[in-house]
Amino acid sequence: MHAKVIVMPKRAVLDPQGNAVRDAMRHLGMPEVRSVRIGKYMEIDIDGTNGNLESRLHGLCRDLLSNPVIEDYELESAEDGAKARTPKLEVRGQKSEVGK
């Protein structure tokens, strides 16, 4: 099995690295750049296809690979091509995707 994980800062969280890259791009002649977000990309090769493997991967994404306070993650399993994003939460009575 092959999995891909993308970890990005939540939209509500300031991204100083992204802002620095955006400013540098503008300085180097790309004034059209509105925003840049810097994240992490991981590819994971796994032996076997244990039935609860995907839920264990979600646990690792949540507990090890991302900081759920300031980051969202997206997990894609190459076995079935399915994508799964950070779960949705009820926030002060409004249903919204975490970090949006």
Contacts in CASP RR format, 6 or more apart in sequence:
PFRMAT RR
TARGET T0000
AUTHOR 0000-0000-0000
METHOD contacts of the structure
MODEL  1
MHAKVIVMPKRAVLDPQGNAVRDAMRHLGMPEVRSVRIGKYMEIDIDGTN
GNLESRLHGLCRDLLSNPVIEDYELESAEDGAKARTPKLEVRGQKSEVGK
1 45 0 8 1.000
1 46 0 8 1.000
1 47 0 8 1.000
1 48 0 8 1.000
1 49 0 8 1.000
1 53 0 8 1.000
1 77 0 8 1.000
1 78 0 8 1.000
1 79 0 8 1.000
2 43 0 8 1.000
2 44 0 8 1.000
2 45 0 8 1.000
2 46 0 8 1.000
2 77 0 8 1.000
2 78 0 8 1.000
2 79 0 8 1.000
3 43 0 8 1.000
3 44 0 8 1.000
3 46 0 8 1.000
3 57 0 8 1.000
3 75 0 8 1.000
3 76 0 8 1.000
3 77 0 8 1.000
3 78 0 8 1.000
4 41 0 8 1.000
4 42 0 8 1.000
4 43 0 8 1.000
4 44 0 8 1.000
4 75 0 8 1.000
4 76 0 8 1.000
4 78 0 8 1.000
5 40 0 8 1.000
5 41 0 8 1.000
5 42 0 8 1.000
5 43 0 8 1.000
5 44 0 8 1.000
5 61 0 8 1.000
5 65 0 8 1.000
5 73 0 8 1.000
5 74 0 8 1.000
5 75 0 8 1.000
5 76 0 8 1.000
6 39 0 8 1.000
6 40 0 8 1.000
6 41 0 8 1.000
6 42 0 8 1.000
6 73 0 8 1.000
6 74 0 8 1.000
6 76 0 8 1.000
7 39 0 8 1.000
7 40 0 8 1.000
7 41 0 8 1.000
7 42 0 8 1.000
7 61 0 8 1.000
7 65 0 8 1.000
7 66 0 8 1.000
7 71 0 8 1.000
7 72 0 8 1.000
7 73 0 8 1.000
8 37 0 8 1.000
8 39 0 8 1.000
8 71 0 8 1.000
8 72 0 8 1.000
8 73 0 8 1.000
8 74 0 8 1.000
9 15 0 8 1.000
9 37 0 8 1.000
9 38 0 8 1.000
9 39 0 8 1.000
9 70 0 8 1.000
9 71 0 8 1.000
9 72 0 8 1.000
10 70 0 8 1.000
10 71 0 8 1.000
10 72 0 8 1.000
10 98 0 8 1.000
10 99 0 8 1.000
10 100 0 8 1.000
11 99 0 8 1.000
11 100 0 8 1.000
12 99 0 8 1.000
12 100 0 8 1.000
13 70 0 8 1.000
13 71 0 8 1.000
13 99 0 8 1.000
15 36 0 8 1.000
15 37 0 8 1.000
15 38 0 8 1.000
17 38 0 8 1.000
18 35 0 8 1.000
18 36 0 8 1.000
18 37 0 8 1.000
18 38 0 8 1.000
19 36 0 8 1.000
21 36 0 8 1.000
21 38 0 8 1.000
22 33 0 8 1.000
22 34 0 8 1.000
22 35 0 8 1.000
22 36 0 8 1.000
25 33 0 8 1.000
25 36 0 8 1.000
26 33 0 8 1.000
40 65 0 8 1.000
42 65 0 8 1.000
44 57 0 8 1.000
46 53 0 8 1.000
46 57 0 8 1.000
49 79 0 8 1.000
50 56 0 8 1.000
54 75 0 8 1.000
54 77 0 8 1.000
54 84 0 8 1.000
57 75 0 8 1.000
57 77 0 8 1.000
58 75 0 8 1.000
58 84 0 8 1.000
61 73 0 8 1.000
61 75 0 8 1.000
62 68 0 8 1.000
62 73 0 8 1.000
65 73 0 8 1.000
66 72 0 8 1.000
66 73 0 8 1.000
68 86 0 8 1.000
68 98 0 8 1.000
72 85 0 8 1.000
72 86 0 8 1.000
72 97 0 8 1.000
72 98 0 8 1.000
72 99 0 8 1.000
73 85 0 8 1.000
73 86 0 8 1.000
74 83 0 8 1.000
74 84 0 8 1.000
74 85 0 8 1.000
74 86 0 8 1.000
75 83 0 8 1.000
75 84 0 8 1.000
75 85 0 8 1.000
76 82 0 8 1.000
76 83 0 8 1.000
76 84 0 8 1.000
77 84 0 8 1.000
85 97 0 8 1.000
86 97 0 8 1.000
86 98 0 8 1.000
86 99 0 8 1.000
87 98 0 8 1.000
88 95 0 8 1.000
88 96 0 8 1.000
88 97 0 8 1.000
88 98 0 8 1.000
89 95 0 8 1.000
89 96 0 8 1.000
89 98 0 8 1.000
END
